[in-house]
Structure formats: C-alpha cells, structure tokens
Amino acid sequence: MSHRPPEGDSPLSDLKSKWSDFALKVTKFWKTKRAIDRGTPLYDWTPAQRSKAGYYGPWRFAVLQVISVGAITAGTLKAWNFFAGVPEPVSLTPISLPAFLLTFTVPFESSLFFSTFDSVYDWISPTQAPFIYWVLVLILARGSLTRDRSTTASRERTKNIYLYSNAAYGFWPQALSALSSQFLANATAGGRGGPLKLIMVLAFLTILIVSTVWGIQVTGGKVPRLVFRENGYSDRVRRIGEERMPNDPPWTKLVVSYIVASGTAVGIVFLVLVLIAYVLTVSLLWARHIVVG
C-alpha cells in the first residue's frame, strides 16, 4: 500500500503556492501604480485603509519598484547575453575594494573572489539607477517646503508623496535608463566592431539620454509640482527681480537641494551596492568553502 503525502505538503502544491503569492504581489504592485497614475492620494490614506483596499504603503511600494526595475534589467540582460553568446562584462576591478575588506577574503584565492564579486555586482548593479532616484527623493523632501510649513507631519507627508509618485511616474524612465546603460556597457565592451555594433551603441546611447532626461523631468519637475500643489503652494515660478508672494513654491531651495543631493546620491548608492556585493560574495564563498572544502 502506497502512502501519498498530504496534498498541501507536495512539492507541486508548494510551487503553486509560491507562484500564487508572487502573482498576488505583482498584481498589488501594479494596482498601486495605476492608482497613483490616476491621481488617487494614497499618501493621505491610513495604513488600514490602504491594506483593506489592496494597496501597498509608500515604503513597500518604493522598495518593490527598485527590486522590479533591477530584476527586469538583470533578467533581460542575462537572457540577451545567453542567446547572443555575449561574455559577461567585468563590473569592477580589485582596486575598487578597500584593502581592509580584502583581509576578510581569506582563505579564498584572489581570482576566485574577484570573479565571484564581479558576477554578484553584475546582478545587483541594475538597481543603481532607481536607488539613485530614491535617495534623491528622500533628500528633496526637505527641500520642497519653506521653513514656515516644514513640520514633522508635513515632511512625513511630503516624503510619502515623493515615494509614491517617484516610484509610479519614474518606473519606466528608470527601467529604460537601467536597461540602456547595461546594454550600452555590453555593446562597448571588447574590441572593434562592425556597422551593426555602431548602430547598437548609438541606439542604446539615444535611449539612455532620452530616459535620463525623462527621469530628471519626473524627479525634478512633475513630482515637485505635485508636492507643491499638495502643500498649498501656487504654480507660479518666481522670476529674478519679482516680488516674493506668500504662496510661492520654494523652487530655489529645491534646485539647490537637487544639485547637492545628486552627487551625494550617486556616492551613497555606489558604496551601498559595493558593500552588498561584498557581503554576498563572502557569504557565497564561505558556504562553498564549508561544503566543498
């Protein structure tokens, strides 16, 4: 007599459950994005209201947007490299890591460590573009309020508006920026190429420029205007020499914050990604060392 495992414990049932959970998360993410695109003020809803209606909160939505853009970019690039027979590009060199971090790589050979590190960094590097925009958003939240309107509550609400709107409006420009930059790096790697390679480089470069400009317009234009409007400011852009009005939005403060934040965001994101890649690399190699010896 055969004993069949309970249906709920079967591998097939477990796989169906995981795919069902994944599908629900994807559906909830796109439902939240569509709501923001339509102008639904989810940032003014309570967590209970959002949960009951099937929407993500601002932080969860923003994090999932970064993960989604990174996964789409990495998956597309890996598939392209596999079918086109393109070798994996080298993301970083050993010089990129501080000397004190290298002391923790023992007992791994340098060649093994850096080949693994490059592979890991290559997988997570597509998240760089959305992460930069995300850090910018957090810094710009303070630069979007005048001193008389900057309170703990208003800053928190402004941050939520930025998180929701930047993730929703910036999804496609960030995805295209990440994809084109990765494909451009692949297309320019290696030696000389023919006319086809030149066409590919120009095409990816054009997409990168257009998507970058699009992303800047979203982060520095569309989103701030929404933030200003929601905080009771007018749509007026004060010119040099014009008298300041009580409801004038703080565009000058925002522009200064944007300039200062840009370099900060790039530096922070690069260091964080390198650290994450380092931790994952060491963890993978230690696990391999324990198992294989």
JOJOGI-V92701 format. One record per run of one state. SS is the DSSP state (H for helix, E for strand, C for the rest). FROM is the first residue (numbers start at 1). TO is the last residue. If there is no record, write none. Layout:
BEGIN
ss->{SS;SS}
from->{FROM;FROM}
to->{TO;TO}
END
This chain:
BEGIN
ss->{C;H;C;H;C;H;C;H;C;H;C;H;C;H;C;H;C;H;C;H;C;H;C;H;C;H;C}
from->{1;7;10;11;38;42;45;47;54;58;85;94;97;99;106;110;144;147;150;152;170;171;189;195;231;251;293}
to->{6;9;10;37;41;44;46;53;57;84;93;96;98;105;109;143;146;149;151;169;170;188;194;230;250;292;293}
END
